[in-house]
Amino acid sequence: MLRFRGELDFESVVQFQEAAAALFAGGAVPGLVVVDCAGLEFCDSSGISELVRFYLRLTDTGSRLRMSAVPASVARAFELTGLDRAIPVYDSTGAALADVTQGNACAYPGAGEEDGVVREGRTG
């Protein structure tokens, strides 16, 4: 599972890129990745573009991406761009994980609480 905190914008998107690179570097990509957006305060076009790239890369490997707990202000941006039609959005991380029919959640070692992407260790 990935957790966004603070802003996902031009300046912070590199943290997301690094987390995505770490996921793919291991070779065995999980069947499901859930992105917890409860702590996300803002997402600009850079963040949306990177989410699209991440989604496409995951789907190319047969993996699925789910978004959870997207704040209303960010959800509006997802609606305007159509991102919410490509990537399923759930009210909570629990609901996103409960809707799994196959695959594992993203496994990462724990990370800090700073703004940006927080990687949590969790397997499903």
Backbone atoms as SQL, in Angstrom:
CREATE TABLE atoms (id INTEGER PRIMARY KEY, chain TEXT, resi INTEGER, resn TEXT, atom TEXT, x REAL, y REAL, z REAL);
INSERT INTO atoms VALUES
  (1, 'A', 1, 'MET', 'N', 0.849, -1.170, 0.000),
  (2, 'A', 1, 'MET', 'CA', 0.000, 0.000, 0.000),
  (3, 'A', 1, 'MET', 'C', 0.896, 1.235, 0.000),
  (4, 'A', 2, 'LEU', 'N', 0.501, 2.226, -0.743),
  (5, 'A', 2, 'LEU', 'CA', 1.160, 3.522, -0.719),
  (6, 'A', 2, 'LEU', 'C', 0.237, 4.503, -0.020),
  (7, 'A', 3, 'ARG', 'N', 0.824, 5.439, 0.700),
  (8, 'A', 3, 'ARG', 'CA', 0.010, 6.450, 1.377),
  (9, 'A', 3, 'ARG', 'C', 0.539, 7.820, 0.988),
  (10, 'A', 4, 'PHE', 'N', -0.363, 8.656, 0.472),
  (11, 'A', 4, 'PHE', 'CA', -0.002, 10.032, 0.146),
  (12, 'A', 4, 'PHE', 'C', -0.317, 10.931, 1.324),
  (13, 'A', 5, 'ARG', 'N', 0.604, 11.872, 1.590),
  (14, 'A', 5, 'ARG', 'CA', 0.403, 12.870, 2.642),
  (15, 'A', 5, 'ARG', 'C', 0.832, 14.218, 2.097),
  (16, 'A', 6, 'GLY', 'N', 0.097, 15.243, 2.441),
  (17, 'A', 6, 'GLY', 'CA', 0.456, 16.593, 2.003),
  (18, 'A', 6, 'GLY', 'C', 0.075, 16.813, 0.560),
  (19, 'A', 7, 'GLU', 'N', 1.031, 17.279, -0.215),
  (20, 'A', 7, 'GLU', 'CA', 0.765, 17.634, -1.607),
  (21, 'A', 7, 'GLU', 'C', 1.457, 16.673, -2.558),
  (22, 'A', 8, 'LEU', 'N', 0.767, 16.358, -3.647),
  (23, 'A', 8, 'LEU', 'CA', 1.351, 15.595, -4.743),
  (24, 'A', 8, 'LEU', 'C', 1.401, 16.561, -5.922),
  (25, 'A', 9, 'ASP', 'N', 2.541, 17.216, -6.049),
  (26, 'A', 9, 'ASP', 'CA', 2.687, 18.263, -7.055),
  (27, 'A', 9, 'ASP', 'C', 4.058, 18.174, -7.707),
  (28, 'A', 10, 'PHE', 'N', 4.386, 19.168, -8.506),
  (29, 'A', 10, 'PHE', 'CA', 5.638, 19.191, -9.254),
  (30, 'A', 10, 'PHE', 'C', 6.845, 18.962, -8.349),
  (31, 'A', 11, 'GLU', 'N', 6.828, 19.545, -7.177),
  (32, 'A', 11, 'GLU', 'CA', 7.969, 19.437, -6.269),
  (33, 'A', 11, 'GLU', 'C', 8.036, 18.103, -5.532),
  (34, 'A', 12, 'SER', 'N', 6.896, 17.505, -5.228),
  (35, 'A', 12, 'SER', 'CA', 6.895, 16.281, -4.420),
  (36, 'A', 12, 'SER', 'C', 6.697, 15.002, -5.228),
  (37, 'A', 13, 'VAL', 'N', 6.379, 15.128, -6.497),
  (38, 'A', 13, 'VAL', 'CA', 6.076, 13.937, -7.298),
  (39, 'A', 13, 'VAL', 'C', 7.271, 12.989, -7.387),
  (40, 'A', 14, 'VAL', 'N', 8.469, 13.515, -7.190),
  (41, 'A', 14, 'VAL', 'CA', 9.659, 12.663, -7.237),
  (42, 'A', 14, 'VAL', 'C', 9.611, 11.575, -6.164),
  (43, 'A', 15, 'GLN', 'N', 9.024, 11.858, -5.010),
  (44, 'A', 15, 'GLN', 'CA', 8.890, 10.838, -3.967),
  (45, 'A', 15, 'GLN', 'C', 8.000, 9.698, -4.443),
  (46, 'A', 16, 'PHE', 'N', 6.943, 10.034, -5.164),
  (47, 'A', 16, 'PHE', 'CA', 6.061, 9.017, -5.727),
  (48, 'A', 16, 'PHE', 'C', 6.810, 8.216, -6.792),
  (49, 'A', 17, 'GLN', 'N', 7.573, 8.896, -7.635),
  (50, 'A', 17, 'GLN', 'CA', 8.350, 8.212, -8.670),
  (51, 'A', 17, 'GLN', 'C', 9.345, 7.234, -8.044),
  (52, 'A', 18, 'GLU', 'N', 9.976, 7.635, -6.953),
  (53, 'A', 18, 'GLU', 'CA', 10.932, 6.768, -6.264),
  (54, 'A', 18, 'GLU', 'C', 10.241, 5.542, -5.673),
  (55, 'A', 19, 'ALA', 'N', 9.077, 5.748, -5.078),
  (56, 'A', 19, 'ALA', 'CA', 8.327, 4.621, -4.507),
  (57, 'A', 19, 'ALA', 'C', 7.892, 3.664, -5.613),
  (58, 'A', 20, 'ALA', 'N', 7.450, 4.209, -6.742),
  (59, 'A', 20, 'ALA', 'CA', 7.048, 3.370, -7.878),
  (60, 'A', 20, 'ALA', 'C', 8.244, 2.605, -8.426),
  (61, 'A', 21, 'ALA', 'N', 9.373, 3.269, -8.556),
  (62, 'A', 21, 'ALA', 'CA', 10.581, 2.612, -9.056),
  (63, 'A', 21, 'ALA', 'C', 10.988, 1.465, -8.142),
  (64, 'A', 22, 'ALA', 'N', 10.888, 1.671, -6.825),
  (65, 'A', 22, 'ALA', 'CA', 11.230, 0.620, -5.870),
  (66, 'A', 22, 'ALA', 'C', 10.293, -0.574, -6.024),
  (67, 'A', 23, 'LEU', 'N', 9.042, -0.307, -6.272),
  (68, 'A', 23, 'LEU', 'CA', 8.062, -1.378, -6.468),
  (69, 'A', 23, 'LEU', 'C', 8.430, -2.237, -7.676),
  (70, 'A', 24, 'PHE', 'N', 8.770, -1.596, -8.780),
  (71, 'A', 24, 'PHE', 'CA', 9.067, -2.333, -9.999),
  (72, 'A', 24, 'PHE', 'C', 10.480, -2.918, -10.010),
  (73, 'A', 25, 'ALA', 'N', 11.377, -2.381, -9.214),
  (74, 'A', 25, 'ALA', 'CA', 12.759, -2.862, -9.182),
  (75, 'A', 25, 'ALA', 'C', 12.866, -4.283, -8.656),
  (76, 'A', 26, 'GLY', 'N', 11.950, -4.667, -7.791),
  (77, 'A', 26, 'GLY', 'CA', 11.996, -6.000, -7.209),
  (78, 'A', 26, 'GLY', 'C', 11.647, -7.112, -8.173),
  (79, 'A', 27, 'GLY', 'N', 11.035, -6.774, -9.298),
  (80, 'A', 27, 'GLY', 'CA', 10.681, -7.779, -10.292),
  (81, 'A', 27, 'GLY', 'C', 9.308, -8.390, -10.091),
  (82, 'A', 28, 'ALA', 'N', 8.950, -8.764, -8.879),
  (83, 'A', 28, 'ALA', 'CA', 7.642, -9.358, -8.599),
  (84, 'A', 28, 'ALA', 'C', 6.683, -8.254, -8.171),
  (85, 'A', 29, 'VAL', 'N', 5.883, -7.785, -9.103),
  (86, 'A', 29, 'VAL', 'CA', 4.935, -6.709, -8.829),
  (87, 'A', 29, 'VAL', 'C', 3.674, -7.321, -8.217),
  (88, 'A', 30, 'PRO', 'N', 3.157, -6.734, -7.125),
  (89, 'A', 30, 'PRO', 'CA', 1.946, -7.289, -6.502),
  (90, 'A', 30, 'PRO', 'C', 0.742, -7.205, -7.430),
  (91, 'A', 31, 'GLY', 'N', -0.219, -8.069, -7.212),
  (92, 'A', 31, 'GLY', 'CA', -1.427, -8.078, -8.030),
  (93, 'A', 31, 'GLY', 'C', -2.321, -6.881, -7.790),
  (94, 'A', 32, 'LEU', 'N', -2.168, -6.242, -6.637),
  (95, 'A', 32, 'LEU', 'CA', -2.978, -5.081, -6.283),
  (96, 'A', 32, 'LEU', 'C', -2.132, -4.077, -5.516),
  (97, 'A', 33, 'VAL', 'N', -2.255, -2.817, -5.886),
  (98, 'A', 33, 'VAL', 'CA', -1.643, -1.726, -5.140),
  (99, 'A', 33, 'VAL', 'C', -2.756, -0.775, -4.745),
  (100, 'A', 34, 'VAL', 'N', -2.862, -0.486, -3.460),
  (101, 'A', 34, 'VAL', 'CA', -3.841, 0.474, -2.956),
  (102, 'A', 34, 'VAL', 'C', -3.107, 1.743, -2.562),
  (103, 'A', 35, 'VAL', 'N', -3.603, 2.879, -3.037),
  (104, 'A', 35, 'VAL', 'CA', -3.048, 4.175, -2.668),
  (105, 'A', 35, 'VAL', 'C', -4.031, 4.855, -1.719),
  (106, 'A', 36, 'ASP', 'N', -3.606, 5.014, -0.466),
  (107, 'A', 36, 'ASP', 'CA', -4.416, 5.670, 0.558),
  (108, 'A', 36, 'ASP', 'C', -4.205, 7.179, 0.431),
  (109, 'A', 37, 'CYS', 'N', -5.259, 7.889, 0.093),
  (110, 'A', 37, 'CYS', 'CA', -5.169, 9.336, -0.136),
  (111, 'A', 37, 'CYS', 'C', -5.730, 10.165, 1.008),
  (112, 'A', 38, 'ALA', 'N', -6.001, 9.543, 2.151),
  (113, 'A', 38, 'ALA', 'CA', -6.622, 10.259, 3.271),
  (114, 'A', 38, 'ALA', 'C', -5.827, 11.487, 3.683),
  (115, 'A', 39, 'GLY', 'N', -4.512, 11.429, 3.592),
  (116, 'A', 39, 'GLY', 'CA', -3.671, 12.553, 3.995),
  (117, 'A', 39, 'GLY', 'C', -3.289, 13.475, 2.849),
  (118, 'A', 40, 'LEU', 'N', -3.855, 13.243, 1.673),
  (119, 'A', 40, 'LEU', 'CA', -3.531, 14.060, 0.507),
  (120, 'A', 40, 'LEU', 'C', -4.335, 15.354, 0.555),
  (121, 'A', 41, 'GLU', 'N', -3.640, 16.473, 0.525),
  (122, 'A', 41, 'GLU', 'CA', -4.294, 17.779, 0.610),
  (123, 'A', 41, 'GLU', 'C', -4.454, 18.456, -0.740),
  (124, 'A', 42, 'PHE', 'N', -3.582, 18.105, -1.690),
  (125, 'A', 42, 'PHE', 'CA', -3.591, 18.780, -2.986),
  (126, 'A', 42, 'PHE', 'C', -2.921, 17.878, -4.016),
  (127, 'A', 43, 'CYS', 'N', -3.420, 17.909, -5.233),
  (128, 'A', 43, 'CYS', 'CA', -2.815, 17.160, -6.329),
  (129, 'A', 43, 'CYS', 'C', -2.914, 18.011, -7.586),
  (130, 'A', 44, 'ASP', 'N', -1.762, 18.341, -8.187),
  (131, 'A', 44, 'ASP', 'CA', -1.787, 19.125, -9.410),
  (132, 'A', 44, 'ASP', 'C', -1.621, 18.213, -10.627),
  (133, 'A', 45, 'SER', 'N', -1.466, 18.812, -11.791),
  (134, 'A', 45, 'SER', 'CA', -1.375, 18.038, -13.026),
  (135, 'A', 45, 'SER', 'C', -0.151, 17.124, -13.039),
  (136, 'A', 46, 'SER', 'N', 0.921, 17.508, -12.360),
  (137, 'A', 46, 'SER', 'CA', 2.103, 16.641, -12.282),
  (138, 'A', 46, 'SER', 'C', 1.770, 15.358, -11.532),
  (139, 'A', 47, 'GLY', 'N', 1.041, 15.497, -10.434),
  (140, 'A', 47, 'GLY', 'CA', 0.638, 14.332, -9.662),
  (141, 'A', 47, 'GLY', 'C', -0.316, 13.441, -10.431),
  (142, 'A', 48, 'ILE', 'N', -1.268, 14.054, -11.107),
  (143, 'A', 48, 'ILE', 'CA', -2.226, 13.279, -11.902),
  (144, 'A', 48, 'ILE', 'C', -1.502, 12.555, -13.030),
  (145, 'A', 49, 'SER', 'N', -0.586, 13.237, -13.696),
  (146, 'A', 49, 'SER', 'CA', 0.174, 12.602, -14.777),
  (147, 'A', 49, 'SER', 'C', 0.967, 11.405, -14.271),
  (148, 'A', 50, 'GLU', 'N', 1.572, 11.548, -13.110),
  (149, 'A', 50, 'GLU', 'CA', 2.356, 10.445, -12.555),
  (150, 'A', 50, 'GLU', 'C', 1.452, 9.288, -12.131),
  (151, 'A', 51, 'LEU', 'N', 0.269, 9.592, -11.610),
  (152, 'A', 51, 'LEU', 'CA', -0.693, 8.533, -11.291),
  (153, 'A', 51, 'LEU', 'C', -1.092, 7.765, -12.541),
  (154, 'A', 52, 'VAL', 'N', -1.303, 8.479, -13.642),
  (155, 'A', 52, 'VAL', 'CA', -1.654, 7.826, -14.909),
  (156, 'A', 52, 'VAL', 'C', -0.507, 6.925, -15.364),
  (157, 'A', 53, 'ARG', 'N', 0.722, 7.423, -15.320),
  (158, 'A', 53, 'ARG', 'CA', 1.880, 6.604, -15.707),
  (159, 'A', 53, 'ARG', 'C', 1.991, 5.360, -14.822),
  (160, 'A', 54, 'PHE', 'N', 1.793, 5.543, -13.520),
  (161, 'A', 54, 'PHE', 'CA', 1.854, 4.427, -12.581),
  (162, 'A', 54, 'PHE', 'C', 0.765, 3.409, -12.889),
  (163, 'A', 55, 'TYR', 'N', -0.435, 3.885, -13.117),
  (164, 'A', 55, 'TYR', 'CA', -1.571, 3.014, -13.461),
  (165, 'A', 55, 'TYR', 'C', -1.262, 2.215, -14.729),
  (166, 'A', 56, 'LEU', 'N', -0.774, 2.883, -15.767),
  (167, 'A', 56, 'LEU', 'CA', -0.480, 2.194, -17.023),
  (168, 'A', 56, 'LEU', 'C', 0.624, 1.157, -16.852),
  (169, 'A', 57, 'ARG', 'N', 1.633, 1.506, -16.089),
  (170, 'A', 57, 'ARG', 'CA', 2.725, 0.564, -15.860),
  (171, 'A', 57, 'ARG', 'C', 2.245, -0.657, -15.077),
  (172, 'A', 58, 'LEU', 'N', 1.401, -0.418, -14.064),
  (173, 'A', 58, 'LEU', 'CA', 0.846, -1.546, -13.304),
  (174, 'A', 58, 'LEU', 'C', -0.023, -2.436, -14.183),
  (175, 'A', 59, 'THR', 'N', -0.897, -1.825, -14.961),
  (176, 'A', 59, 'THR', 'CA', -1.796, -2.638, -15.790),
  (177, 'A', 59, 'THR', 'C', -1.026, -3.400, -16.862),
  (178, 'A', 60, 'ASP', 'N', 0.099, -2.862, -17.316),
  (179, 'A', 60, 'ASP', 'CA', 0.943, -3.584, -18.276),
  (180, 'A', 60, 'ASP', 'C', 1.497, -4.867, -17.673),
  (181, 'A', 61, 'THR', 'N', 1.645, -4.911, -16.357),
  (182, 'A', 61, 'THR', 'CA', 2.154, -6.109, -15.677),
  (183, 'A', 61, 'THR', 'C', 1.019, -7.013, -15.204),
  (184, 'A', 62, 'GLY', 'N', -0.216, -6.613, -15.451),
  (185, 'A', 62, 'GLY', 'CA', -1.361, -7.399, -14.988),
  (186, 'A', 62, 'GLY', 'C', -1.819, -7.043, -13.587),
  (187, 'A', 63, 'SER', 'N', -1.232, -6.023, -12.997),
  (188, 'A', 63, 'SER', 'CA', -1.608, -5.590, -11.651),
  (189, 'A', 63, 'SER', 'C', -2.764, -4.601, -11.701),
  (190, 'A', 64, 'ARG', 'N', -3.353, -4.392, -10.536),
  (191, 'A', 64, 'ARG', 'CA', -4.465, -3.453, -10.425),
  (192, 'A', 64, 'ARG', 'C', -4.125, -2.350, -9.442),
  (193, 'A', 65, 'LEU', 'N', -4.718, -1.194, -9.662),
  (194, 'A', 65, 'LEU', 'CA', -4.527, -0.040, -8.795),
  (195, 'A', 65, 'LEU', 'C', -5.865, 0.401, -8.254),
  (196, 'A', 66, 'ARG', 'N', -5.908, 0.688, -6.955),
  (197, 'A', 66, 'ARG', 'CA', -7.101, 1.197, -6.287),
  (198, 'A', 66, 'ARG', 'C', -6.708, 2.448, -5.505),
  (199, 'A', 67, 'MET', 'N', -7.591, 3.432, -5.460),
  (200, 'A', 67, 'MET', 'CA', -7.398, 4.641, -4.666),
  (201, 'A', 67, 'MET', 'C', -8.403, 4.590, -3.519),
  (202, 'A', 68, 'SER', 'N', -7.982, 5.058, -2.347),
  (203, 'A', 68, 'SER', 'CA', -8.911, 5.060, -1.217),
  (204, 'A', 68, 'SER', 'C', -8.872, 6.392, -0.487),
  (205, 'A', 69, 'ALA', 'N', -10.002, 6.705, 0.149),
  (206, 'A', 69, 'ALA', 'CA', -10.135, 7.879, 1.023),
  (207, 'A', 69, 'ALA', 'C', -9.662, 9.166, 0.342),
  (208, 'A', 70, 'VAL', 'N', -10.100, 9.380, -0.873),
  (209, 'A', 70, 'VAL', 'CA', -9.704, 10.575, -1.628),
  (210, 'A', 70, 'VAL', 'C', -10.505, 11.773, -1.113),
  (211, 'A', 71, 'PRO', 'N', -9.830, 12.820, -0.619),
  (212, 'A', 71, 'PRO', 'CA', -10.538, 14.012, -0.137),
  (213, 'A', 71, 'PRO', 'C', -11.340, 14.672, -1.263),
  (214, 'A', 72, 'ALA', 'N', -12.405, 15.354, -0.893),
  (215, 'A', 72, 'ALA', 'CA', -13.311, 15.951, -1.883),
  (216, 'A', 72, 'ALA', 'C', -12.597, 16.880, -2.855),
  (217, 'A', 73, 'SER', 'N', -11.673, 17.696, -2.363),
  (218, 'A', 73, 'SER', 'CA', -10.985, 18.636, -3.246),
  (219, 'A', 73, 'SER', 'C', -10.144, 17.914, -4.295),
  (220, 'A', 74, 'VAL', 'N', -9.530, 16.821, -3.921),
  (221, 'A', 74, 'VAL', 'CA', -8.725, 16.036, -4.847),
  (222, 'A', 74, 'VAL', 'C', -9.630, 15.187, -5.737),
  (223, 'A', 75, 'ALA', 'N', -10.710, 14.676, -5.172),
  (224, 'A', 75, 'ALA', 'CA', -11.663, 13.882, -5.953),
  (225, 'A', 75, 'ALA', 'C', -12.219, 14.689, -7.116),
  (226, 'A', 76, 'ARG', 'N', -12.418, 15.962, -6.888),
  (227, 'A', 76, 'ARG', 'CA', -12.917, 16.830, -7.964),
  (228, 'A', 76, 'ARG', 'C', -11.927, 16.877, -9.130),
  (229, 'A', 77, 'ALA', 'N', -10.659, 16.981, -8.840),
  (230, 'A', 77, 'ALA', 'CA', -9.635, 16.972, -9.898),
  (231, 'A', 77, 'ALA', 'C', -9.629, 15.629, -10.626),
  (232, 'A', 78, 'PHE', 'N', -9.795, 14.538, -9.882),
  (233, 'A', 78, 'PHE', 'CA', -9.858, 13.213, -10.505),
  (234, 'A', 78, 'PHE', 'C', -11.077, 13.099, -11.415),
  (235, 'A', 79, 'GLU', 'N', -12.205, 13.663, -10.994),
  (236, 'A', 79, 'GLU', 'CA', -13.415, 13.645, -11.810),
  (237, 'A', 79, 'GLU', 'C', -13.238, 14.452, -13.092),
  (238, 'A', 80, 'LEU', 'N', -12.676, 15.646, -12.961),
  (239, 'A', 80, 'LEU', 'CA', -12.491, 16.520, -14.126),
  (240, 'A', 80, 'LEU', 'C', -11.559, 15.913, -15.168),
  (241, 'A', 81, 'THR', 'N', -10.579, 15.165, -14.720),
  (242, 'A', 81, 'THR', 'CA', -9.624, 14.555, -15.641),
  (243, 'A', 81, 'THR', 'C', -10.046, 13.168, -16.109),
  (244, 'A', 82, 'GLY', 'N', -11.069, 12.588, -15.480),
  (245, 'A', 82, 'GLY', 'CA', -11.517, 11.248, -15.828),
  (246, 'A', 82, 'GLY', 'C', -10.722, 10.146, -15.145),
  (247, 'A', 83, 'LEU', 'N', -9.799, 10.529, -14.277),
  (248, 'A', 83, 'LEU', 'CA', -8.977, 9.543, -13.584),
  (249, 'A', 83, 'LEU', 'C', -9.831, 8.593, -12.745),
  (250, 'A', 84, 'ASP', 'N', -10.907, 9.112, -12.177),
  (251, 'A', 84, 'ASP', 'CA', -11.776, 8.274, -11.338),
  (252, 'A', 84, 'ASP', 'C', -12.522, 7.214, -12.149),
  (253, 'A', 85, 'ARG', 'N', -12.582, 7.375, -13.465),
  (254, 'A', 85, 'ARG', 'CA', -13.206, 6.356, -14.317),
  (255, 'A', 85, 'ARG', 'C', -12.213, 5.258, -14.688),
  (256, 'A', 86, 'ALA', 'N', -10.929, 5.562, -14.634),
  (257, 'A', 86, 'ALA', 'CA', -9.904, 4.570, -14.959),
  (258, 'A', 86, 'ALA', 'C', -9.452, 3.797, -13.726),
  (259, 'A', 87, 'ILE', 'N', -9.325, 4.507, -12.614),
  (260, 'A', 87, 'ILE', 'CA', -8.831, 3.901, -11.373),
  (261, 'A', 87, 'ILE', 'C', -9.966, 3.887, -10.353),
  (262, 'A', 88, 'PRO', 'N', -10.380, 2.717, -9.901),
  (263, 'A', 88, 'PRO', 'CA', -11.457, 2.652, -8.914),
  (264, 'A', 88, 'PRO', 'C', -11.098, 3.405, -7.630),
  (265, 'A', 89, 'VAL', 'N', -12.075, 4.156, -7.114),
  (266, 'A', 89, 'VAL', 'CA', -11.901, 4.939, -5.900),
  (267, 'A', 89, 'VAL', 'C', -12.847, 4.381, -4.835),
  (268, 'A', 90, 'TYR', 'N', -12.292, 4.125, -3.647),
  (269, 'A', 90, 'TYR', 'CA', -13.060, 3.568, -2.537),
  (270, 'A', 90, 'TYR', 'C', -13.100, 4.563, -1.384),
  (271, 'A', 91, 'ASP', 'N', -14.136, 4.452, -0.560),
  (272, 'A', 91, 'ASP', 'CA', -14.281, 5.337, 0.592),
  (273, 'A', 91, 'ASP', 'C', -13.177, 5.142, 1.622),
  (274, 'A', 92, 'SER', 'N', -12.674, 3.928, 1.730),
  (275, 'A', 92, 'SER', 'CA', -11.648, 3.636, 2.732),
  (276, 'A', 92, 'SER', 'C', -10.660, 2.615, 2.184),
  (277, 'A', 93, 'THR', 'N', -9.515, 2.554, 2.827),
  (278, 'A', 93, 'THR', 'CA', -8.515, 1.557, 2.448),
  (279, 'A', 93, 'THR', 'C', -9.046, 0.156, 2.712),
  (280, 'A', 94, 'GLY', 'N', -9.764, 0.013, 3.817),
  (281, 'A', 94, 'GLY', 'CA', -10.362, -1.288, 4.126),
  (282, 'A', 94, 'GLY', 'C', -11.289, -1.768, 3.028),
  (283, 'A', 95, 'ALA', 'N', -12.105, -0.859, 2.494),
  (284, 'A', 95, 'ALA', 'CA', -13.015, -1.226, 1.415),
  (285, 'A', 95, 'ALA', 'C', -12.245, -1.587, 0.147),
  (286, 'A', 96, 'ALA', 'N', -11.173, -0.864, -0.136),
  (287, 'A', 96, 'ALA', 'CA', -10.359, -1.161, -1.321),
  (288, 'A', 96, 'ALA', 'C', -9.710, -2.534, -1.200),
  (289, 'A', 97, 'LEU', 'N', -9.216, -2.849, -0.012),
  (290, 'A', 97, 'LEU', 'CA', -8.584, -4.149, 0.201),
  (291, 'A', 97, 'LEU', 'C', -9.613, -5.277, 0.235),
  (292, 'A', 98, 'ALA', 'N', -10.800, -5.010, 0.771),
  (293, 'A', 98, 'ALA', 'CA', -11.841, -6.028, 0.876),
  (294, 'A', 98, 'ALA', 'C', -12.391, -6.415, -0.486),
  (295, 'A', 99, 'ASP', 'N', -12.259, -5.543, -1.458),
  (296, 'A', 99, 'ASP', 'CA', -12.787, -5.801, -2.793),
  (297, 'A', 99, 'ASP', 'C', -11.798, -6.567, -3.666),
  (298, 'A', 100, 'VAL', 'N', -10.802, -7.158, -3.062),
  (299, 'A', 100, 'VAL', 'CA', -9.785, -7.900, -3.803),
  (300, 'A', 100, 'VAL', 'C', -10.296, -9.303, -4.117),
  (301, 'A', 101, 'THR', 'N', -10.196, -9.675, -5.376),
  (302, 'A', 101, 'THR', 'CA', -10.569, -11.038, -5.754),
  (303, 'A', 101, 'THR', 'C', -9.344, -11.880, -6.036),
  (304, 'A', 102, 'GLN', 'N', -8.199, -11.227, -6.231),
  (305, 'A', 102, 'GLN', 'CA', -6.940, -11.948, -6.432),
  (306, 'A', 102, 'GLN', 'C', -5.781, -10.994, -6.203),
  (307, 'A', 103, 'GLY', 'N', -4.603, -11.535, -6.039),
  (308, 'A', 103, 'GLY', 'CA', -3.408, -10.710, -5.897),
  (309, 'A', 103, 'GLY', 'C', -3.130, -10.327, -4.465),
  (310, 'A', 104, 'ASN', 'N', -2.017, -9.645, -4.274),
  (311, 'A', 104, 'ASN', 'CA', -1.569, -9.208, -2.961),
  (312, 'A', 104, 'ASN', 'C', -1.441, -7.709, -2.932),
  (313, 'A', 105, 'ALA', 'N', -1.593, -7.149, -1.766),
  (314, 'A', 105, 'ALA', 'CA', -1.346, -5.714, -1.594),
  (315, 'A', 105, 'ALA', 'C', 0.153, -5.474, -1.702),
  (316, 'A', 106, 'CYS', 'N', 0.499, -4.248, -1.948),
  (317, 'A', 106, 'CYS', 'CA', 1.891, -3.853, -2.143),
  (318, 'A', 106, 'CYS', 'C', 2.687, -4.008, -0.846),
  (319, 'A', 107, 'ALA', 'N', 3.776, -4.721, -0.885),
  (320, 'A', 107, 'ALA', 'CA', 4.608, -4.934, 0.300),
  (321, 'A', 107, 'ALA', 'C', 5.806, -3.999, 0.276),
  (322, 'A', 108, 'TYR', 'N', 5.929, -3.188, 1.299),
  (323, 'A', 108, 'TYR', 'CA', 7.048, -2.264, 1.438),
  (324, 'A', 108, 'TYR', 'C', 7.482, -2.231, 2.891),
  (325, 'A', 109, 'PRO', 'N', 8.733, -1.932, 3.132),
  (326, 'A', 109, 'PRO', 'CA', 9.126, -1.659, 4.518),
  (327, 'A', 109, 'PRO', 'C', 8.496, -0.343, 4.962),
  (328, 'A', 110, 'GLY', 'N', 8.316, -0.128, 6.236),
  (329, 'A', 110, 'GLY', 'CA', 7.725, 1.102, 6.750),
  (330, 'A', 110, 'GLY', 'C', 8.553, 2.318, 6.372),
  (331, 'A', 111, 'ALA', 'N', 7.906, 3.480, 6.374),
  (332, 'A', 111, 'ALA', 'CA', 8.604, 4.721, 6.036),
  (333, 'A', 111, 'ALA', 'C', 8.143, 5.807, 6.990),
  (334, 'A', 112, 'GLY', 'N', 8.714, 6.991, 6.854),
  (335, 'A', 112, 'GLY', 'CA', 8.414, 8.107, 7.741),
  (336, 'A', 112, 'GLY', 'C', 7.055, 8.726, 7.501),
  (337, 'A', 113, 'GLU', 'N', 6.763, 9.768, 8.230),
  (338, 'A', 113, 'GLU', 'CA', 5.472, 10.434, 8.173),
  (339, 'A', 113, 'GLU', 'C', 5.530, 11.782, 7.467),
  (340, 'A', 114, 'GLU', 'N', 6.589, 12.062, 6.728),
  (341, 'A', 114, 'GLU', 'CA', 6.720, 13.347, 6.059),
  (342, 'A', 114, 'GLU', 'C', 5.712, 13.469, 4.913),
  (343, 'A', 115, 'ASP', 'N', 5.564, 14.696, 4.397),
  (344, 'A', 115, 'ASP', 'CA', 4.686, 14.889, 3.254),
  (345, 'A', 115, 'ASP', 'C', 5.180, 14.055, 2.085),
  (346, 'A', 116, 'GLY', 'N', 4.287, 13.691, 1.238),
  (347, 'A', 116, 'GLY', 'CA', 4.642, 12.908, 0.048),
  (348, 'A', 116, 'GLY', 'C', 4.142, 11.499, 0.184),
  (349, 'A', 117, 'VAL', 'N', 4.903, 10.576, -0.318),
  (350, 'A', 117, 'VAL', 'CA', 4.512, 9.175, -0.339),
  (351, 'A', 117, 'VAL', 'C', 5.078, 8.469, 0.873),
  (352, 'A', 118, 'VAL', 'N', 4.243, 7.766, 1.564),
  (353, 'A', 118, 'VAL', 'CA', 4.670, 6.928, 2.675),
  (354, 'A', 118, 'VAL', 'C', 4.418, 5.494, 2.262),
  (355, 'A', 119, 'ARG', 'N', 5.442, 4.661, 2.356),
  (356, 'A', 119, 'ARG', 'CA', 5.298, 3.268, 1.984),
  (357, 'A', 119, 'ARG', 'C', 5.053, 2.469, 3.244),
  (358, 'A', 120, 'GLU', 'N', 4.005, 1.663, 3.228),
  (359, 'A', 120, 'GLU', 'CA', 3.688, 0.851, 4.393),
  (360, 'A', 120, 'GLU', 'C', 3.882, -0.612, 4.071),
  (361, 'A', 121, 'GLY', 'N', 4.413, -1.350, 5.027),
  (362, 'A', 121, 'GLY', 'CA', 4.533, -2.787, 4.861),
  (363, 'A', 121, 'GLY', 'C', 3.186, -3.442, 5.072),
  (364, 'A', 122, 'ARG', 'N', 2.688, -4.105, 4.056),
  (365, 'A', 122, 'ARG', 'CA', 1.410, -4.792, 4.191),
  (366, 'A', 122, 'ARG', 'C', 1.313, -5.809, 3.075),
  (367, 'A', 123, 'THR', 'N', 0.936, -7.000, 3.413),
  (368, 'A', 123, 'THR', 'CA', 0.669, -7.997, 2.396),
  (369, 'A', 123, 'THR', 'C', -0.734, -8.486, 2.594),
  (370, 'A', 124, 'GLY', 'N', -1.340, -8.937, 1.526),
  (371, 'A', 124, 'GLY', 'CA', -2.744, -9.305, 1.626),
  (372, 'A', 124, 'GLY', 'C', -3.007, -10.714, 1.502);
